[in-house]
Amino acid sequence: MKREIDFSWIEEIPLEFRRERRKEYLLETIKTVKARFFEACRKLTKFDAFEALLKKEPWSTGKMLFYEHVGRIHQQAEQEERKLNRLNMEVQVFTGKIEDITPEKIERARDFPIEEIIETKNGRAICPFHNDHHPSMHVTKNLFHCFACNEGGDSIDFVMKLENLTFRQAVDKLSYGL
């Protein structure tokens, strides 16, 4: 005989309270992630002096261990930075600073002419993604492709790579005009 437990006496927690608690939790998590990120960055800058010492006295095993250790710290810093960006995005969604991206908004951003972002001559341009003095980038039908560095895509990809933005930020920037 299975016994049913009556939970009807428990009041449901109001949505606003749950959102406020989630926001507080996110802000606390952001603080700890920021602290870990800055600690990893501090460790990376501290190792620069050690690297100079190793260049003066290059013992191969010590150098390999050093670079392996710095690589792990760098990877940890990147992971913490990604977590921080994700949490900041979630906080912005909770506070209403970010609107949803609609398909119309994405289409408007994709239709933004690349020629208004970068100067072209006969569909060719100097690629901003690598050090070049000759036009190696080809722009047609609002798509770009660089034959030297093999970068390519539409106007959203171009702005994301050019200004180091996320997809959402690039769509917002292009859909409202630069």
DOBA-580247 format. One record per residue (C-alpha): z negated, y, x; residue in three letters. Coordinates in steps of 0.25 Angstrom, whole numbers, plus 5000, padded with zeros to 4 digits. Layout:
! DOBA-580247
ZYXALA ...
! end
This chain:
! DOBA-580247
500050005000MET 500550135006LYS 499650255004ARG 500350385002GLU 499650515008ILE 499650634999ASP 500150755007PHE 500250844995SER 498950924999TRP 499650975012ILE 500251105010GLU 501651125017GLU 501551225028ILE 502351355025PRO 503651365032LEU 503351505038GLU 502051445044PHE 502851335050ARG 503951425056ARG 502851515061GLU 502151395068ARG 503451345073ARG 503751485079LYS 502451495086GLU 502651355092TYR 504051395097LEU 503451525103LEU 502351445110GLU 503351335115THR 504251445120ILE 503051505128LYS 502851365135THR 504351345137VAL 504451485143LYS 503251455152ALA 503851325157ARG 505251385159PHE 504651505167PHE 503851405176GLU 505151325179ALA 505851455182CYS 504751495191ARG 504751365198LYS 506251375201LEU 506051515207THR 504951465215LYS 505851355221PHE 506851455227ASP 505951485239ALA 505751335241PHE 507251315241GLU 507451425252ALA 506451355260LEU 507151225258LEU 508451285262LYS 507851325275LYS 507251185278GLU 508251095270PRO 507650955269TRP 508550885259SER 507450805252THR 506550925249GLY 507751005245LYS 508250895235MET 506850885229LEU 506751035228PHE 508051045221TYR 507750925212GLU 506350995208HIS 507051135206VAL 508151065197GLY 507051005188ARG 506351135187ILE 507651205184HIS 507951105173GLN 506551125167GLN 506751275167ALA 508051255159GLU 507451155149GLN 506351255147GLU 507351365145GLU 508151285135ARG 506851255127LYS 506551405127LEU 507851445122ASN 507751335111ARG 506351385107LEU 506851535107ASN 507951495098MET 507051425088GLU 506151545088VAL 507251645085GLN 507751555074VAL 506351555068PHE 506151705069THR 507551725063GLY 508251785075LYS 509351685075ILE 510251665063GLU 510951535060ASP 512351525066ILE 513351505055THR 514751445057PRO 515351575054GLU 514551645065LYS 515051535075ILE 516551555070GLU 516351715071ARG 515851685086ALA 516951595089ARG 517951695084ASP 517451805093PHE 518651825103PRO 518351795117ILE 519251905122GLU 518152005117GLU 517151945126ILE 517951935139ILE 519252005143GLU 520451925143THR 521851955147LYS 522951865141ASN 521951765137GLY 521351745151ARG 520051805156ALA 519151795169ILE 518051685166CYS 516651745165PRO 516051605168PHE 516451595182HIS 516751685194ASN 518251715193ASP 519151825195HIS 520351765188HIS 520551745173PRO 520351595171SER 519851595157MET 520851585146HIS 520451635132VAL 521251595119THR 520951575105LYS 519551625107ASN 519351505117LEU 519151525132PHE 519251435144HIS 519151455159CYS 519951365168PHE 519151395180ALA 517751365175CYS 518151285162ASN 517351365153GLU 517851375139GLY 517551385124GLY 517551485112ASP 516951625111SER 515551565109ILE 515651485121ASP 516151595129PHE 514951695125VAL 513951575127MET 514451555141LYS 514651705145LEU 513351755140GLU 512551625141ASN 512151625126LEU 511851505117THR 512851465106PHE 511951545095ARG 511951675104GLN 513451665107ALA 513751645092VAL 512851765088ASP 513451855099LYS 514851825095LEU 514751815080SER 514251965080TYR 515152005091GLY 514752035105LEU 
! end
